[in-house]
Amino acid sequence: MSSELLDALTALEKQKGISSEVIVEAIEAALVTAYKRNFNQAQNVRVDLNLEIGTMKVYSRKDVVAEVEDERMQISLEDARLINPAYEIEDIVELEVTPRDFGRIAAQTAKQVVTQRVREAERGIIFEEYVDREEDIVNGIVERLDARNLYVGLGKVEAVLPIGEQISTETYKPHDRIKVYITKVEKTSRGPQVFVSRTHPGLLRRLFEVEVPEIFEGIVEIKSIAREAGDRSKISVHTNNEAVDPVGSCVGGRGARVQSISNELNGEKIDIVEWSEDPVIFVANALSPSKVIDVQVNEEERSTTVVVPDYQLSLAIGKRGQNARLAAKLTGWKIDIKSETDARELGIYPPVGSVTSNDEDESFYTDEATSEDVNEETIDLYSDDED
């Protein structure tokens, strides 16, 4: 058995990266338990497994004492010195107690330990592989569904896609191929557990990095993202290279790049706007596709009052306030939208300065936002900026 076990341990060390010394220690510990269980022994024992010479011995360990109170755990000084005259009080004497038929039990125990260690090693390798891929996208295959979760096969592991991370407008069926964003990897008693998302803003970011070379190479930078998964998203981009159009790079020829990402997200519309450190310009751009007449900024309250043409008010606010809500999340500024007529009546227009946003809507992107009631005249929204 020892020769075969030694060969097996050597192979495991090469293939799985498991140290043979670690496995031998585990086998010895398991054999101690097996000895006590099968031979009804309660004394302290040690198992010595020597694979090189093919020996396996069990030793009973007893404390040397002046007066014996428990023969299973202790030995008198007189008896100890019969074994070796050098023994003193508080020394430990080891006596071989290897049973004759212990080999069968040892072989079975060794097999179980090796199997368990291999399983643990494989789980460790899988965990290390996927924990390094947190905040990245992977391709997966829908394997099964239940009332709460969808399970996606990633090859070596089955990932969990919770119902709250699924796009509400999508229907998933077994064997469907989907891209998912890894949000978290945990160690559990059953092995590594991978959690993924289809609604996380990071999914949109990674899709743009894959689809747009300028973003992947760092020429164009994604500054912020606001997303209502499955419906509409806004993304702000910037570049320090004057020869590069950041919005055009993301849109692609005839909208091919952004359309490809939109298709991956089940038709989610994505507005791509140019980022600016000037809140006047950035807020105006963020409200695309509506036109903006003026943006007035209150730095202390981090709020803006935006004036739009009367006929553009509904477009600026968006359906159920979505356009204004996403713009607020994208910019990190509170946005109060007024029609031109209302702004004149309130005496806040004409302003000191004005700015007009781009009226090109070449877009489509995602993150969760809080829905708010919006009347026909004004909207007052704020949300933390999300990358």
C-alpha positions as CSV (number, residue, x, y, z in Angstrom):
1,M,0.0,0.0,0.0
2,S,2.8,2.4,0.9
3,S,4.4,2.3,-2.6
4,E,1.1,2.9,-4.3
5,L,0.2,5.7,-1.8
6,L,3.5,7.3,-2.3
7,D,3.1,7.3,-6.1
8,A,-0.4,8.8,-5.7
9,L,0.8,11.5,-3.4
10,T,3.6,12.4,-5.7
11,A,1.2,12.7,-8.6
12,L,-1.2,14.8,-6.6
13,E,1.6,17.2,-5.6
14,K,2.4,17.7,-9.3
15,Q,-1.1,17.9,-10.7
16,K,-3.0,19.6,-7.8
17,G,-0.2,21.5,-6.1
18,I,-1.0,19.7,-2.8
19,S,2.1,19.1,-0.6
20,S,2.6,15.3,0.1
21,E,3.7,16.3,3.6
22,V,0.4,18.0,4.3
23,I,-1.5,14.9,3.2
24,V,0.7,12.6,5.2
25,E,0.0,14.7,8.3
26,A,-3.7,14.6,7.6
27,I,-3.6,10.8,7.1
28,E,-1.8,10.4,10.4
29,A,-4.4,12.5,12.3
30,A,-7.2,10.6,10.7
31,L,-5.6,7.2,11.6
32,V,-5.4,8.3,15.2
33,T,-9.2,8.9,15.2
34,A,-9.8,5.6,13.3
35,Y,-7.7,3.7,15.9
36,K,-9.6,5.1,18.9
37,R,-13.0,4.5,17.2
38,N,-12.3,1.0,16.0
39,F,-10.4,-0.3,19.0
40,N,-12.3,1.5,21.7
41,Q,-9.1,3.2,23.0
42,A,-9.1,6.5,24.9
43,Q,-5.4,6.9,25.5
44,N,-3.2,9.4,23.7
45,V,-1.7,7.8,20.6
46,R,0.5,8.9,17.7
47,V,0.6,7.3,14.3
48,D,3.9,7.2,12.4
49,L,3.4,6.7,8.7
50,N,6.7,6.2,6.8
51,L,6.0,5.8,3.1
52,E,9.6,5.5,2.1
53,I,10.3,2.3,4.0
54,G,6.6,1.1,4.0
55,T,5.9,1.1,7.8
56,M,2.9,2.3,9.7
57,K,3.0,2.1,13.5
58,V,0.7,3.3,16.3
59,Y,2.3,4.5,19.5
60,S,0.6,5.0,22.9
61,R,1.8,8.1,24.6
62,K,1.9,8.1,28.4
63,D,3.1,10.7,30.9
64,V,5.8,9.6,33.4
65,V,4.4,10.2,37.0
66,A,5.4,9.3,40.5
67,E,2.0,7.8,41.3
68,V,-0.3,6.3,38.5
69,E,-3.9,7.4,38.6
70,D,-4.9,6.4,35.1
71,E,-3.1,3.6,33.4
72,R,-4.3,4.5,30.0
73,M,-2.7,8.0,30.2
74,Q,0.2,7.5,32.7
75,I,3.1,5.3,33.5
76,S,5.1,5.1,36.7
77,L,8.7,6.3,36.9
78,E,9.8,2.8,37.8
79,D,8.1,1.2,34.8
80,A,9.4,3.9,32.5
81,R,13.0,3.3,33.6
82,L,12.6,-0.3,32.7
83,I,12.2,0.8,29.1
84,N,14.9,3.5,29.3
85,P,16.8,4.5,32.5
86,A,17.0,8.1,31.3
87,Y,13.3,8.8,31.8
88,E,12.3,11.4,34.4
89,I,9.0,12.7,35.9
90,E,6.9,14.6,33.3
91,D,8.6,12.9,30.3
92,I,6.5,11.1,27.8
93,V,6.9,7.4,27.0
94,E,5.8,6.0,23.7
95,L,4.8,2.4,23.5
96,E,4.0,0.7,20.2
97,V,0.4,-0.6,20.2
98,T,-0.1,-1.3,16.4
99,P,-3.0,-3.8,16.0
100,R,-2.5,-6.7,13.6
101,D,-5.4,-5.8,11.3
102,F,-4.8,-2.1,11.3
103,G,-3.6,-2.1,7.7
104,R,-7.1,-2.5,6.3
105,I,-8.4,0.3,8.4
106,A,-5.4,2.5,7.5
107,A,-5.9,1.9,3.7
108,Q,-9.5,2.9,3.9
109,T,-8.8,5.9,6.0
110,A,-5.9,7.1,3.8
111,K,-8.2,6.9,0.7
112,Q,-10.9,9.0,2.4
113,V,-8.3,11.6,3.5
114,V,-6.7,11.8,0.1
115,T,-10.1,12.2,-1.6
116,Q,-11.1,14.9,0.9
117,R,-7.9,16.8,0.5
118,V,-8.1,16.7,-3.3
119,R,-11.6,18.0,-3.1
120,E,-10.5,20.8,-0.8
121,A,-7.6,21.6,-3.0
122,E,-9.8,21.8,-6.1
123,R,-12.2,24.1,-4.3
124,G,-9.3,26.3,-3.2
125,I,-8.0,26.5,-6.8
126,I,-11.5,27.4,-8.0
127,F,-11.9,30.0,-5.3
128,E,-8.6,31.7,-6.1
129,E,-9.4,31.7,-9.8
130,Y,-12.8,33.4,-9.4
131,V,-12.0,35.7,-6.5
132,D,-9.4,37.3,-8.8
133,R,-12.2,37.9,-11.3
134,E,-14.5,39.9,-9.0
135,E,-15.8,43.0,-10.8
136,D,-15.3,41.3,-14.2
137,I,-17.6,39.8,-16.8
138,V,-17.8,36.2,-17.8
139,N,-19.8,34.1,-20.2
140,G,-22.1,31.6,-18.7
141,I,-24.9,29.1,-19.5
142,V,-28.2,29.1,-17.8
143,E,-28.5,25.7,-16.0
144,R,-31.6,25.9,-13.9
145,L,-34.0,28.2,-12.2
146,D,-36.0,28.3,-8.9
147,A,-38.4,30.7,-7.3
148,R,-35.6,33.0,-6.0
149,N,-32.4,32.4,-8.1
150,L,-31.1,31.5,-11.5
151,Y,-28.0,29.3,-11.6
152,V,-25.4,30.0,-14.3
153,G,-22.7,27.5,-15.2
154,L,-19.3,29.1,-15.6
155,G,-17.4,25.9,-16.4
156,K,-15.8,24.9,-13.1
157,V,-18.5,26.4,-10.8
158,E,-22.2,27.2,-10.7
159,A,-22.9,30.9,-10.1
160,V,-25.9,32.3,-8.4
161,L,-27.9,35.1,-10.2
162,P,-30.4,36.4,-7.5
163,I,-33.8,37.6,-8.7
164,G,-32.9,41.1,-7.6
165,E,-29.9,41.1,-10.0
166,Q,-31.9,39.9,-13.0
167,I,-33.1,42.3,-15.7
168,S,-36.9,42.4,-15.3
169,T,-37.5,42.5,-19.0
170,E,-35.5,39.4,-19.7
171,T,-36.7,35.8,-19.8
172,Y,-34.1,33.1,-19.0
173,K,-34.3,29.6,-20.2
174,P,-32.0,26.6,-19.6
175,H,-29.1,26.5,-22.0
176,D,-29.3,30.2,-22.8
177,R,-25.8,31.9,-23.1
178,I,-25.5,35.1,-21.2
179,K,-22.8,37.5,-19.9
180,V,-22.8,38.2,-16.2
181,Y,-20.8,40.4,-13.9
182,I,-19.2,38.8,-10.9
183,T,-20.1,40.8,-7.8
184,K,-18.8,38.5,-5.0
185,V,-17.0,35.2,-4.4
186,E,-17.3,33.5,-1.0
187,K,-15.9,30.4,0.7
188,T,-18.5,28.0,2.0
189,S,-18.6,24.5,3.4
190,R,-19.7,23.3,0.1
191,G,-17.0,25.1,-1.8
192,P,-16.7,28.5,-3.4
193,Q,-19.9,30.4,-4.0
194,V,-20.0,32.9,-6.9
195,F,-22.6,35.6,-7.1
196,V,-23.3,37.4,-10.4
197,S,-25.4,40.2,-11.7
198,R,-27.1,41.4,-14.9
199,T,-28.2,44.8,-13.4
200,H,-24.9,46.1,-11.9
201,P,-23.4,49.2,-13.5
202,G,-20.1,47.4,-13.7
203,L,-21.5,45.1,-16.3
204,L,-22.1,48.0,-18.6
205,R,-18.6,49.4,-17.9
206,R,-17.0,46.0,-18.8
207,L,-19.0,45.7,-21.9
208,F,-17.8,49.0,-23.1
209,E,-14.2,48.1,-22.3
210,V,-14.6,45.0,-24.5
211,E,-16.4,46.7,-27.3
212,V,-14.5,50.0,-27.5
213,P,-10.7,49.7,-27.9
214,E,-10.2,53.3,-27.0
215,I,-11.7,52.6,-23.5
216,F,-9.7,49.4,-23.1
217,E,-6.5,51.2,-24.0
218,G,-7.2,54.1,-21.6
219,I,-7.6,56.7,-24.4
220,V,-11.2,57.3,-23.4
221,E,-12.2,57.1,-19.8
222,I,-15.7,56.3,-18.4
223,K,-16.3,58.9,-15.7
224,S,-19.7,57.8,-14.4
225,I,-22.6,55.6,-15.0
226,A,-26.3,55.7,-14.1
227,R,-28.5,52.8,-14.9
228,E,-32.0,51.5,-14.7
229,A,-31.4,48.0,-15.9
230,G,-33.4,46.8,-18.8
231,D,-34.8,50.2,-19.6
232,R,-32.3,53.1,-19.9
233,S,-28.8,54.1,-18.9
234,K,-26.5,57.1,-19.1
235,I,-22.7,57.0,-19.3
236,S,-20.3,59.9,-19.3
237,V,-17.0,59.7,-21.1
238,H,-13.9,61.9,-21.3
239,T,-10.6,62.0,-23.1
240,N,-7.4,64.1,-22.9
241,N,-6.6,63.4,-26.5
242,E,-8.0,66.3,-28.6
243,A,-7.9,64.1,-31.7
244,V,-10.4,61.6,-30.3
245,D,-14.1,62.1,-30.0
246,P,-15.0,60.2,-26.8
247,V,-18.7,60.0,-27.6
248,G,-18.2,59.0,-31.2
249,S,-15.7,56.3,-30.2
250,C,-18.3,54.7,-27.9
251,V,-21.1,55.0,-30.5
252,G,-19.1,53.5,-33.3
253,G,-19.7,53.7,-37.0
254,R,-23.4,53.9,-37.6
255,G,-23.9,53.1,-33.9
256,A,-22.5,49.6,-34.2
257,R,-20.6,49.5,-31.0
258,V,-23.3,50.9,-28.7
259,Q,-25.9,48.8,-30.5
260,S,-24.0,45.7,-29.9
261,I,-24.0,46.5,-26.1
262,S,-27.6,47.4,-26.2
263,N,-28.5,44.0,-27.8
264,E,-26.5,42.2,-25.1
265,L,-28.7,44.0,-22.5
266,N,-32.0,43.1,-24.2
267,G,-32.4,46.4,-26.0
268,E,-31.6,48.7,-23.0
269,K,-31.2,52.2,-24.3
270,I,-27.9,53.9,-23.6
271,D,-27.3,57.7,-23.6
272,I,-23.6,58.5,-24.1
273,V,-22.6,62.1,-23.0
274,E,-19.4,63.9,-22.7
275,W,-18.1,64.6,-19.2
276,S,-17.0,68.0,-18.1
277,E,-15.6,69.3,-14.9
278,D,-17.8,72.4,-15.4
279,P,-21.2,71.4,-13.8
280,V,-23.0,73.8,-16.2
281,I,-21.8,71.9,-19.2
282,F,-22.0,68.4,-17.6
283,V,-25.6,68.8,-16.4
284,A,-26.7,70.2,-19.7
285,N,-25.0,67.2,-21.5
286,A,-26.5,64.7,-19.0
287,L,-30.0,65.8,-19.8
288,S,-29.6,64.8,-23.5
289,P,-31.5,64.3,-25.7
290,S,-33.4,67.4,-24.5
291,K,-32.1,70.9,-25.3
292,V,-31.0,73.1,-22.4
293,I,-31.3,76.9,-22.5
294,D,-29.5,77.6,-19.2
295,V,-28.0,75.9,-16.1
296,Q,-27.7,77.9,-12.9
297,V,-25.5,76.4,-10.2
298,N,-25.6,76.5,-6.4
299,E,-22.2,75.3,-5.2
300,E,-23.1,75.2,-1.5
301,E,-26.2,73.0,-1.9
302,R,-24.6,71.2,-4.9
303,S,-27.8,71.9,-6.8
304,T,-28.7,73.2,-10.3
305,T,-31.7,74.9,-11.8
306,V,-32.1,74.0,-15.5
307,V,-34.2,76.0,-17.9
308,V,-35.5,74.2,-21.0
309,P,-37.7,75.3,-23.9
310,D,-41.4,74.8,-23.1
311,Y,-41.8,72.1,-25.7
312,Q,-38.8,70.3,-24.4
313,L,-40.0,70.1,-20.7
314,S,-41.5,66.6,-21.0
315,L,-38.4,65.3,-22.9
316,A,-36.1,66.8,-20.3
317,I,-38.0,65.2,-17.4
318,G,-38.5,61.9,-19.3
319,K,-41.1,59.2,-18.7
320,R,-41.9,59.0,-15.0
321,G,-39.0,61.4,-14.4
322,Q,-36.4,58.9,-15.7
323,N,-34.3,61.2,-17.8
324,A,-33.9,63.8,-15.0
325,R,-33.4,61.0,-12.4
326,L,-30.6,59.4,-14.4
327,A,-29.0,62.8,-15.2
328,A,-28.9,63.5,-11.4
329,K,-27.3,60.2,-10.7
330,L,-24.8,60.6,-13.5
331,T,-23.7,64.1,-12.4
332,G,-24.1,63.8,-8.7
333,W,-25.9,67.2,-8.7
334,K,-29.4,68.0,-7.6
335,I,-31.4,69.0,-10.7
336,D,-34.5,71.3,-10.7
337,I,-36.0,71.6,-14.2
338,K,-38.1,74.6,-15.2
339,S,-39.8,75.5,-18.5
340,E,-38.7,78.7,-20.1
341,T,-42.1,80.3,-19.3
342,D,-42.1,79.3,-15.7
343,A,-38.5,80.5,-15.3
344,R,-39.4,84.0,-16.7
345,E,-42.4,84.2,-14.4
346,L,-40.2,83.4,-11.4
347,G,-37.6,85.9,-12.5
348,I,-34.8,83.4,-12.8
349,Y,-34.5,83.8,-16.5
350,P,-32.9,85.4,-18.5
351,P,-29.8,84.3,-16.6
352,V,-26.3,85.7,-16.3
353,G,-25.0,83.1,-18.8
354,S,-26.5,80.2,-20.8
355,V,-25.4,77.0,-22.3
356,T,-27.0,74.7,-24.8
357,S,-26.5,71.0,-24.7
358,N,-25.8,68.6,-27.6
359,D,-29.1,67.5,-29.2
360,E,-27.6,64.3,-30.7
361,D,-29.1,61.2,-29.2
362,E,-26.6,58.5,-30.4
363,S,-27.1,56.2,-27.5
364,F,-27.8,53.5,-25.0
365,Y,-26.5,51.8,-20.6
366,T,-27.3,50.8,-16.2
367,D,-27.8,51.1,-12.3
368,E,-30.6,51.1,-9.9
369,A,-32.4,54.4,-9.3
370,T,-35.2,55.4,-7.0
371,S,-38.4,56.3,-8.7
372,E,-40.0,59.7,-7.8
373,D,-43.2,61.3,-8.7
374,V,-42.9,64.1,-11.3
375,N,-45.4,66.8,-12.2
376,E,-45.6,68.4,-15.5
377,E,-43.8,71.6,-14.5
378,T,-40.7,70.7,-12.5
379,I,-38.6,68.0,-11.1
380,D,-36.3,68.0,-8.1
381,L,-34.0,65.0,-8.0
382,Y,-30.7,64.0,-6.5
383,S,-28.7,60.8,-6.4
384,D,-25.2,59.9,-5.5
385,D,-22.8,59.7,-8.4
386,E,-22.1,56.1,-9.4
387,D,-19.2,54.8,-11.4
